[in-house]
Amino acid sequence: MKIRIGYGLGVNSLTNDEERFGHFVDELERLHFDSLWVSERITGHSCDPVVAMAFCAGRTRKLKFGMSVMVLPGRNPVLIAKQLASLDRVSSGRMLPAFGLGAPNLAEWGAFAVQRKERAPIFDEALPLLRRLWTEESVTHHGRFYDFEDITVLPRPVQSPPDVWLGGAAPSELRRVGRLADGWLPSFTTPSDMAEGMATVTRVATEHDREIDPEHFGVLIPYATGSLPDAYAAAMKARRPDLEPSDIVPSGLTAIRQKLLDFIDVGASKFVLIPVTEPDDWTRELEGLAAELLPMQTR
C-alpha cells in the first residue's frame, strides 16, 4: 500500500499573497510532500482553486495538486472539462480533481444559482459527463440539466481520465462515492468511521458493477501543533457531540503521527494535513511535519 501525505490550506488567504504562497509551495516541493489541496469558497478569502492550482503547476515539477473541493453544480461541465484537462496537460498529469455539492449556506448556493434540492441531481448528471468529455471523441448528451450535441474537448488530459475524489460521510454521500467516484477523501472523521464508510463505499460500488481501487481511500486531517483553540474545540464538539475534539483533531507531532497510523490500520493510505491555525513560520512548521511524517511514505 502506497502511503502518500499531502497538505491542505482550507479557506485561507495565504493563496492571495504571491510571495507567501510561493514560498509555501516551494517548501512543499523541497520537502517532498506528495500534494497540495486548495479549497473553494466564493464568500471566503481563499483564491479560486483553478487559479491556485495553476500557480502551483507553474512553480513546481513534482508536487501534485487538487481541490478540496470544487463545487460542481452551477458550473458548465464542458468548460470545467476543458479547464482541468488543460491544467493536467501543462502539469504533465499532476492534477487531482475533487468535487462537492457546495458549502451548506445560502450565500454559496446563491452564488452558484442552484436550488438546494437540485444540487444532488445536477451533480449526478455532471460528473459522468466530465469523464466522457475527457475520454470520448464526441459527446452527445440530452439530460435534465445539460443538453449537448457532438461536443469534443481538446486537449485530452495526460491522465486518462483523471481519478475523481469525493468527500462526505453521510449515507447519501457514501452511496454517491460508490456510484460515481474513483476515491473517497472525507474530513472530520475517525478511523472507526473510516472503516465503516469504506465498507459502504465498496459495497455500493460492487452493486453498480464498479470497483474502487483499495489505495484510493484517504482522509483530510485537521491538526494543531500546540493546544487546540477554544473556539475550534467548541466547533468540533458541536459538529460531533459524541466525540472529544482530540478524537478528530490531533495536537502535536506525536499525536498526528499516531492518528495517521490508526487510519492506516483500517486501510486508508492517502492523507491531507490541514492546520487549524496558520503558523508564524511555514518553513519550521513544514520541516517539523516532514521529519516526523514523510518517512512513512512508501514507494
C-alpha positions as CSV (number, residue, x, y, z in Angstrom):
1,M,0.0,0.0,0.0
2,K,1.4,3.4,-1.1
3,I,1.2,5.9,1.7
4,R,1.0,9.5,0.5
5,I,1.0,12.6,2.6
6,G,-0.2,15.9,1.2
7,Y,-1.1,19.3,2.7
8,G,-4.2,21.4,2.6
9,L,-4.9,25.0,3.4
10,G,-8.7,25.2,3.9
11,V,-10.2,28.6,3.4
12,N,-7.0,30.5,3.8
13,S,-6.0,33.9,2.5
14,L,-2.4,32.7,2.0
15,T,-3.2,31.8,-1.6
16,N,-3.8,35.5,-2.3
17,D,-0.3,36.6,-1.4
18,E,2.2,35.8,-4.2
19,E,5.3,35.9,-2.1
20,R,4.0,34.0,0.9
21,F,2.1,31.4,-1.2
22,G,5.0,31.0,-3.5
23,H,7.3,30.3,-0.5
24,F,4.8,27.8,0.9
25,V,4.5,25.9,-2.4
26,D,8.3,25.9,-2.8
27,E,8.7,24.4,0.7
28,L,6.2,21.6,-0.1
29,E,8.1,20.7,-3.2
30,R,11.5,20.9,-1.5
31,L,10.4,18.7,1.4
32,H,8.8,16.1,-0.9
33,F,5.2,16.4,0.3
34,D,3.0,14.5,-2.1
35,S,0.4,17.1,-2.9
36,L,-1.3,20.4,-2.2
37,W,-5.1,20.8,-1.8
38,V,-6.8,24.1,-2.1
39,S,-10.4,24.9,-1.1
40,E,-13.2,26.9,-2.8
41,R,-15.4,29.4,-1.1
42,I,-16.9,32.2,-3.1
43,T,-17.6,34.2,0.0
44,G,-14.2,33.4,1.6
45,H,-10.7,34.8,1.3
46,S,-9.1,31.8,-0.5
47,C,-8.1,32.2,-4.1
48,D,-10.2,30.5,-6.9
49,P,-9.0,26.8,-6.8
50,V,-8.2,26.6,-10.6
51,V,-6.1,29.8,-10.3
52,A,-4.3,28.5,-7.2
53,M,-3.6,25.1,-8.9
54,A,-2.3,26.8,-12.0
55,F,0.1,28.9,-9.8
56,C,1.3,25.7,-8.2
57,A,1.6,23.9,-11.6
58,G,3.8,26.6,-13.0
59,R,6.0,26.8,-9.9
60,T,6.7,23.1,-9.3
61,R,7.8,19.9,-11.2
62,K,6.7,17.1,-8.9
63,L,4.1,18.3,-6.4
64,K,0.6,17.2,-7.3
65,F,-2.3,19.4,-6.6
66,G,-6.1,19.1,-6.1
67,M,-9.1,21.0,-4.9
68,S,-10.9,20.1,-1.6
69,V,-13.3,20.6,-3.0
70,M,-14.6,22.4,-6.2
71,V,-18.3,22.9,-6.4
72,L,-19.8,21.2,-9.5
73,P,-23.5,22.1,-9.5
74,G,-23.8,25.5,-11.2
75,R,-20.8,25.1,-13.5
76,N,-20.8,24.1,-17.1
77,P,-19.2,20.7,-17.3
78,V,-17.8,21.3,-20.8
79,L,-15.9,24.3,-19.7
80,I,-14.7,22.6,-16.5
81,A,-13.6,19.6,-18.5
82,K,-11.6,22.0,-20.8
83,Q,-10.0,23.9,-17.8
84,L,-9.0,20.8,-15.9
85,A,-7.8,18.9,-18.9
86,S,-5.6,21.9,-19.9
87,L,-4.2,22.1,-16.4
88,D,-3.5,18.4,-16.3
89,R,-1.7,18.7,-19.7
90,V,0.5,21.6,-18.8
91,S,1.5,19.9,-15.5
92,S,2.3,16.5,-17.0
93,G,-0.6,14.8,-15.2
94,R,-0.4,16.2,-11.7
95,M,-4.0,17.4,-11.3
96,L,-6.2,15.7,-8.6
97,P,-9.8,16.6,-9.1
98,A,-12.2,16.5,-6.2
99,F,-15.8,17.8,-6.3
100,G,-18.6,18.5,-4.0
101,L,-22.1,19.9,-3.9
102,G,-21.2,23.2,-2.2
103,A,-20.9,24.6,1.2
104,P,-24.2,24.4,3.2
105,N,-25.0,28.1,3.4
106,L,-27.4,30.4,1.5
107,A,-24.7,32.7,0.2
108,E,-22.8,30.0,-1.5
109,W,-25.9,28.4,-3.0
110,G,-27.0,31.8,-4.3
111,A,-23.6,32.4,-5.9
112,F,-23.9,29.2,-8.0
113,A,-27.6,29.9,-8.7
114,V,-28.7,26.4,-7.9
115,Q,-31.7,25.4,-5.7
116,R,-30.8,23.3,-2.8
117,K,-33.0,20.4,-3.9
118,E,-31.3,20.4,-7.3
119,R,-27.7,20.2,-6.2
120,A,-27.5,16.4,-5.9
121,P,-29.3,15.5,-9.2
122,I,-27.2,18.1,-11.1
123,F,-24.0,16.6,-9.6
124,D,-25.1,13.1,-10.5
125,E,-25.6,14.2,-14.1
126,A,-22.5,16.4,-14.4
127,L,-19.8,14.1,-13.1
128,P,-20.2,11.2,-15.6
129,L,-20.3,13.8,-18.3
130,L,-16.9,15.1,-17.2
131,R,-15.4,11.6,-17.7
132,R,-17.0,11.3,-21.1
133,L,-15.7,14.7,-22.2
134,W,-12.2,13.7,-21.0
135,T,-12.1,10.4,-22.9
136,E,-14.6,10.3,-25.9
137,E,-14.0,11.8,-29.3
138,S,-17.6,13.2,-29.5
139,V,-20.1,13.6,-26.7
140,T,-23.8,13.9,-27.2
141,H,-26.0,14.1,-24.1
142,H,-29.6,15.0,-23.7
143,G,-30.4,15.2,-20.0
144,R,-32.5,17.0,-17.5
145,F,-29.9,19.8,-16.8
146,Y,-27.5,19.6,-19.8
147,D,-28.1,19.2,-23.5
148,F,-25.1,18.8,-25.8
149,E,-24.7,17.6,-29.4
150,D,-21.4,16.4,-30.8
151,I,-19.1,18.1,-28.3
152,T,-15.3,17.5,-28.4
153,V,-13.0,18.7,-25.7
154,L,-9.3,19.0,-26.5
155,P,-6.6,18.7,-25.4
156,R,-7.1,15.4,-23.6
157,P,-5.7,15.2,-20.1
158,V,-2.5,13.3,-19.6
159,Q,-4.3,11.1,-17.1
160,S,-6.9,9.0,-19.0
161,P,-9.1,10.0,-17.3
162,P,-8.0,11.7,-14.0
163,D,-9.2,9.9,-10.9
164,V,-12.1,11.9,-9.3
165,W,-12.2,12.1,-5.5
166,L,-15.3,12.9,-3.4
167,G,-15.7,13.6,0.3
168,G,-18.6,13.4,2.7
169,A,-19.7,10.8,5.2
170,A,-23.5,11.0,5.3
171,P,-25.2,7.9,3.9
172,S,-26.3,9.6,0.7
173,E,-22.7,10.9,0.2
174,L,-21.2,7.4,0.7
175,R,-23.6,6.0,-1.8
176,R,-22.6,8.7,-4.3
177,V,-18.9,7.8,-3.8
178,G,-19.7,4.2,-4.5
179,R,-21.7,5.0,-7.6
180,L,-19.6,7.8,-9.2
181,A,-16.1,8.3,-7.6
182,D,-12.7,6.9,-8.0
183,G,-11.6,7.7,-4.5
184,W,-13.0,8.8,-1.1
185,L,-11.5,11.6,0.9
186,P,-13.7,12.6,3.9
187,S,-12.8,15.0,6.7
188,F,-13.6,15.4,10.4
189,T,-13.8,11.6,10.8
190,T,-12.3,8.8,12.9
191,P,-10.6,5.6,12.0
192,S,-13.8,3.6,13.0
193,D,-15.9,5.9,10.9
194,M,-13.4,5.4,8.0
195,A,-13.7,1.6,8.3
196,E,-17.5,1.7,8.2
197,G,-17.5,4.2,5.3
198,M,-15.0,2.2,3.3
199,A,-17.2,-0.9,3.6
200,T,-20.3,1.0,2.5
201,V,-18.5,2.6,-0.5
202,T,-17.1,-0.8,-1.6
203,R,-20.5,-2.5,-1.3
204,V,-22.3,0.2,-3.3
205,A,-19.6,0.2,-6.0
206,T,-20.0,-3.6,-6.3
207,E,-23.7,-3.2,-6.6
208,H,-23.1,-0.8,-9.6
209,D,-20.6,-3.1,-11.3
210,R,-17.7,-0.8,-10.3
211,E,-14.5,-1.2,-8.3
212,I,-12.8,1.4,-6.1
213,D,-9.0,1.0,-6.0
214,P,-8.2,-0.1,-2.4
215,E,-5.4,2.5,-2.4
216,H,-7.9,5.3,-3.1
217,F,-9.2,5.8,0.4
218,G,-7.9,8.8,2.2
219,V,-8.8,11.4,4.8
220,L,-8.3,15.1,5.5
221,I,-6.9,15.5,9.0
222,P,-7.1,18.9,10.7
223,Y,-4.3,19.3,13.2
224,A,-2.8,21.6,15.8
225,T,0.9,21.7,16.8
226,G,0.0,23.1,20.2
227,S,-3.2,23.2,22.2
228,L,-6.4,23.4,20.3
229,P,-8.0,26.9,20.3
230,D,-11.1,27.0,22.4
231,A,-13.4,28.3,19.6
232,Y,-12.2,25.5,17.3
233,A,-12.7,22.9,20.0
234,A,-16.2,24.2,20.6
235,A,-17.0,23.9,16.9
236,M,-15.7,20.4,16.8
237,K,-17.8,19.5,19.8
238,A,-20.9,20.9,18.1
239,R,-20.2,19.1,15.0
240,R,-19.5,15.7,16.7
241,P,-21.0,15.9,20.2
242,D,-20.4,12.1,20.6
243,L,-16.6,12.6,20.5
244,E,-13.9,14.6,22.1
245,P,-12.2,17.2,19.9
246,S,-9.0,15.3,20.2
247,D,-10.6,12.3,18.6
248,I,-10.8,14.3,15.4
249,V,-8.0,16.9,15.7
250,P,-4.6,15.6,16.9
251,S,-2.4,18.1,18.7
252,G,1.4,17.7,18.5
253,L,3.6,15.8,16.2
254,T,3.4,12.5,18.1
255,A,-0.4,12.6,18.1
256,I,-0.5,13.5,14.4
257,R,1.7,10.5,13.6
258,Q,-0.3,8.2,15.7
259,K,-3.5,9.4,14.1
260,L,-2.1,8.5,10.6
261,L,-1.1,5.1,11.9
262,D,-4.6,4.5,13.2
263,F,-6.1,5.3,9.8
264,I,-3.5,3.2,8.0
265,D,-4.6,0.3,10.2
266,V,-8.1,0.4,8.8
267,G,-6.9,0.7,5.2
268,A,-6.5,4.4,4.5
269,S,-3.4,5.4,2.6
270,K,-3.8,9.0,1.3
271,F,-3.7,11.9,3.8
272,V,-4.1,15.6,3.6
273,L,-3.0,17.6,6.7
274,I,-4.8,20.9,7.4
275,P,-3.5,23.3,10.1
276,V,-6.1,24.6,12.5
277,T,-4.3,27.9,12.7
278,E,-1.7,29.4,10.3
279,P,1.8,29.1,11.7
280,D,4.1,32.0,12.3
281,D,6.9,30.3,10.3
282,W,5.9,28.0,7.4
283,T,9.3,26.6,6.9
284,R,9.7,25.5,10.5
285,E,6.1,24.1,10.5
286,L,6.6,22.1,7.3
287,E,10.1,20.9,8.2
288,G,8.8,19.5,11.6
289,L,5.9,17.7,9.9
290,A,8.2,16.4,7.1
291,A,10.8,15.0,9.6
292,E,8.1,13.2,11.6
293,L,5.7,12.0,8.9
294,L,7.2,11.8,5.5
295,P,9.4,8.7,6.3
296,M,6.0,6.9,6.4
297,Q,5.6,7.5,2.6
298,T,6.2,4.3,0.6
299,R,7.4,3.7,-2.9
